[in-house]
């Protein structure tokens, strides 16, 4: 197998099982030295498997939801493996809870691991990556951040936070040779293995092995990768680009409720939609390209 990541060091959080394990194994097989981070006992087996195959790996038991421990995780990578180039923020927890029964402790626990964990690791790694003028980050979000799914408001909120953070970091990192992309994966893991529908569980296990997600992560981590601030889906052997679109909408200088009632179809029509990458593009699309304000401003200027 090719050695795309020879000489590079990767941190993979939540690497003791499931998708994180597959990411760590694939990166190691392609030459990366890997910090296998997980609180689970199974993480040691992943380190052992990498070592047995001739790769380099070290174990990290650091809790990424803790700011200080996230810093120690990055220090471990630099001290034991000689640097840091690649970060896969994969660690996450989820538990179904009806919103009417969800307490602040439920919400905080999930946010701490999923959102704060991603922030802590990325922020602690950031100075190292900026100083060397290179870095590749993949932050694992979830389609639940933008499509409906009941009973996981805390999880969806945490993954929405990861998405927003990644978009902003991508803009900041570009000048430093750093790319930050978002992964929306689907795989049969320990969490999905708890599905009560036996038919759905078997279909998921057959079609969605975690190993089919890892190539997308490795692709985005390659030095040659130029994608930045984008969302990629990975499930069942399918890789796809997901994006946010904005419709042309309806415009009136004196917009009213009645206008919206009468022109609701124009507001939601997807013909001629666009994909926006920056807030500048968004502002122009919202105020100038699809409204009459350009003509109004020109008229004012001519007075």
C-alpha positions in Angstrom: 0.0 0.0 0.0 1.2 3.5 -0.8 2.7 5.6 2.0 0.8 8.9 1.5 1.4 9.9 5.1 5.0 8.9 5.6 6.7 11.3 8.0 3.4 12.7 9.3 1.8 12.4 12.7 -1.9 12.0 13.2 -4.2 12.3 16.2 -7.4 10.3 16.0 -9.8 10.8 18.9 -12.3 8.1 19.8 -10.0 5.6 18.1 -10.6 2.7 20.4 -13.4 1.2 18.3 -15.8 1.8 15.4 -15.0 4.5 12.9 -12.1 6.0 14.9 -10.4 2.6 14.9 -10.7 2.3 11.2 -9.3 5.8 10.6 -6.3 5.1 12.8 -5.5 1.8 11.1 -5.8 3.1 7.6 -3.6 6.2 8.4 -1.0 4.0 10.0 -1.0 1.6 7.1 -0.2 4.5 4.8 2.8 5.6 6.9 1.4 8.0 9.5 2.5 7.7 13.1 -0.8 7.7 15.1 -1.9 8.8 18.5 -4.7 6.5 19.3 -6.9 8.5 21.7 -9.8 6.9 23.6 -10.9 6.3 27.2 -11.9 2.8 26.3 -9.7 -0.2 27.2 -9.9 -1.3 23.6 -7.6 1.5 22.5 -4.6 -0.4 23.5 -5.5 -3.2 21.1 -5.6 -0.7 18.3 -2.1 0.5 19.2 -0.9 -3.1 19.4 -2.4 -3.9 16.0 -0.7 -1.0 14.4 2.6 -1.9 16.0 2.3 -5.6 14.9 1.8 -4.4 11.3 5.1 -2.4 11.5 3.5 1.0 12.1 4.1 3.5 14.9 1.4 4.4 17.4 1.1 5.6 21.0 -1.8 5.3 23.3 -3.6 8.4 24.7 -6.2 8.1 27.6 -6.7 11.8 27.6 -10.3 13.1 28.0 -10.8 15.5 25.1 -13.7 17.2 26.8 -11.1 18.6 29.3 -9.1 21.6 28.1 -5.9 20.7 30.0 -6.0 17.0 28.9 -6.5 18.1 25.3 -3.3 20.1 25.6 -1.5 17.1 27.0 -2.8 15.0 24.1 -1.1 17.4 21.6 2.1 17.5 23.7 2.2 13.7 23.6 2.0 13.6 19.8 4.9 16.1 19.5 7.0 14.6 22.2 6.6 10.9 21.4 6.1 11.0 17.7 7.9 14.1 16.7 5.2 16.5 15.6 1.6 16.9 14.5 0.1 17.3 11.0 -3.2 15.5 10.9 -6.2 15.7 13.3 -9.3 13.6 13.2 -11.8 14.8 15.8 -14.0 11.7 15.9 -14.8 11.2 19.6 -18.5 11.5 20.4 -21.3 10.2 22.6 -25.0 9.9 22.0 -28.1 8.7 23.9 -31.7 9.0 23.0 -33.6 11.3 25.3 -37.1 12.8 24.6 -36.7 16.6 24.7 -39.4 16.8 27.4 -37.2 14.6 29.6 -33.8 16.1 28.8 -32.2 17.9 31.6 -29.3 20.3 31.5 -26.9 17.6 32.7 -27.9 15.5 29.6 -27.3 18.4 27.3 -24.0 19.5 28.9 -22.5 16.0 28.9 -23.0 15.6 25.2 -21.9 19.1 24.4 -18.8 18.6 26.5 -17.6 15.6 24.6 -18.8 16.3 21.1 -18.5 20.1 20.7 -16.0 21.1 23.5 -14.0 18.1 22.7 -13.6 19.1 19.0 -12.8 22.6 20.1 -10.3 21.6 22.7 -8.3 19.4 20.4 -8.4 21.7 17.4 -7.5 24.7 19.5 -4.6 23.0 21.2 -3.3 21.7 17.9 -3.7 25.0 16.1 -0.5 26.8 17.1 1.6 23.8 16.1 -0.1 23.7 12.6 0.1 27.4 12.1 3.8 27.6 13.0 4.7 24.8 10.5 2.4 26.2 7.8 0.6 23.0 7.3 -2.2 21.0 8.7 -5.2 18.8 7.8 -8.2 18.6 10.1 -11.4 16.5 9.7 -14.1 17.3 12.2 -16.8 14.7 12.5 -20.2 16.2 12.5 -23.5 14.5 11.6 -26.4 14.8 9.2 -28.5 15.2 12.3 -27.3 18.8 12.4 -29.3 19.6 9.3 -32.0 16.9 8.9 -34.7 16.0 11.4 -34.2 13.2 13.8 -36.1 13.0 17.1 -34.8 12.2 20.6 -31.3 13.6 20.0 -31.6 17.4 20.4 -28.4 17.5 22.5 -26.5 15.5 19.9 -27.8 17.5 17.0 -26.9 20.7 18.7 -23.4 19.5 19.4 -22.8 18.4 15.8 -24.2 21.7 14.5 -21.6 23.5 16.7 -18.9 21.3 15.1 -20.1 22.2 11.6 -20.2 26.0 12.3 -16.7 25.9 14.0 -15.2 24.0 11.1 -16.5 26.5 8.5 -14.9 29.4 10.5 -11.7 27.6 11.1 -11.4 26.8 7.4 -11.4 30.5 6.6 -8.8 31.2 9.2 -6.6 28.3 8.4 -6.3 28.8 4.6 -3.5 31.4 4.8 -1.5 29.0 7.0 -1.8 26.0 4.7 -4.4 24.4 6.9 -7.6 22.8 5.6 -10.6 22.0 7.8 -13.4 19.8 6.5 -16.5 18.2 7.9 -17.4 14.6 7.8 -21.0 13.4 8.0 -20.5 9.6 8.3 -22.8 6.6 8.5 -21.6 3.3 9.8 -22.6 0.3 11.9 -20.9 0.8 15.2 -21.5 -0.1 18.8 -24.1 2.6 19.1 -26.0 1.5 16.0 -25.7 -2.0 17.2 -28.2 -1.2 19.9 -31.0 -0.7 17.3 -34.2 -2.5 18.3 -35.3 -3.2 14.7 -33.5 -6.4 13.9 -34.0 -6.2 10.1 -32.7 -2.6 10.0 -29.8 -3.6 12.3 -28.7 -6.4 10.0 -29.0 -4.2 6.9 -26.9 -1.6 8.5 -24.3 -4.1 9.6 -24.0 -5.5 6.1 -24.1 -2.3 4.1 -22.4 0.2 6.4 -19.1 -1.2 7.9 -17.0 1.5 9.5 -14.1 0.6 7.2 -15.9 2.2 4.3 -15.8 5.6 6.0 -12.1 5.7 6.6 -11.0 6.2 2.9 -12.9 9.5 2.8 -11.1 10.7 5.9 -7.7 9.7 4.5 -8.5 11.4 1.2 -9.3 14.7 3.0 -6.1 14.5 5.0 -3.8 14.1 2.1 -1.3 17.0 1.5 -2.7 17.3 -2.0 -6.2 17.9 -0.7 -7.5 21.4 -1.6 -11.0 21.0 -0.3 -11.6 23.4 2.6 -14.6 24.2 4.7 -16.8 21.6 3.0 -19.1 18.9 4.1 -18.6 15.3 2.9 -20.9 12.4 3.4 -19.5 8.9 3.8 -21.6 5.8 4.2 -22.0 2.3 2.6 -19.2 2.9 0.2 -20.6 6.2 -1.1 -18.8 9.5 -0.8 -20.6 12.7 -1.6 -20.4 16.4 -1.2 -23.2 18.0 0.9 -23.8 21.7 0.7 -26.1 24.5 1.9 -28.1 26.2 -0.9 -30.0 29.5 -0.9 -33.0 30.1 -3.2 -33.5 33.3 -5.1 -36.5 34.0 -3.0 -39.1 36.8 -3.2 -38.3 40.5 -2.7 -40.3 43.6 -2.0 -39.1 46.9 -0.9 -42.0 47.0 1.6 -42.1 43.3 2.5 -45.3 42.3 4.5 -46.9 39.2 5.9 -49.4 39.4 3.1 -46.6 39.4 0.5 -45.2 36.2 2.0 -48.6 34.5 2.0 -49.1 35.4 -1.6 -45.6 34.5 -2.8 -44.7 31.6 -0.5 -43.9 29.4 -3.5 -41.3 31.9 -4.7 -39.7 32.0 -1.3 -39.2 28.2 -1.3 -38.7 27.5 -5.0 -35.3 25.9 -5.6 -34.9 26.9 -9.3 -31.8 28.9 -9.6 -30.5 28.3 -6.1 -26.8 29.0 -5.4 -24.2 27.6 -3.1 -22.5 30.2 -0.9 -19.0 29.9 0.6 -18.5 33.1 2.5 -20.5 35.7 4.4 -19.6 38.3 1.8 -21.1 36.2 -0.9 -24.1 35.6 1.3 -24.6 39.3 1.9 -24.4 40.1 -1.8 -26.8 37.3 -2.7 -29.3 38.4 0.0 -29.2 42.1 -0.7 -28.1 42.8 -4.2 -28.4 39.9 -6.6 -32.0 38.9 -5.9 -33.5 42.2 -4.9 -34.2 45.6 -6.4 -31.9 47.3 -4.0 -29.2 47.8 -6.6 -31.6 49.9 -8.7 -32.8 51.7 -5.6 -29.3 52.7 -4.6 -28.5 53.8 -8.1 -31.6 55.9 -8.2 -30.7 57.5 -4.9 -27.1 58.2 -6.0 -28.5 59.9 -9.2 -30.6 62.4 -7.2 
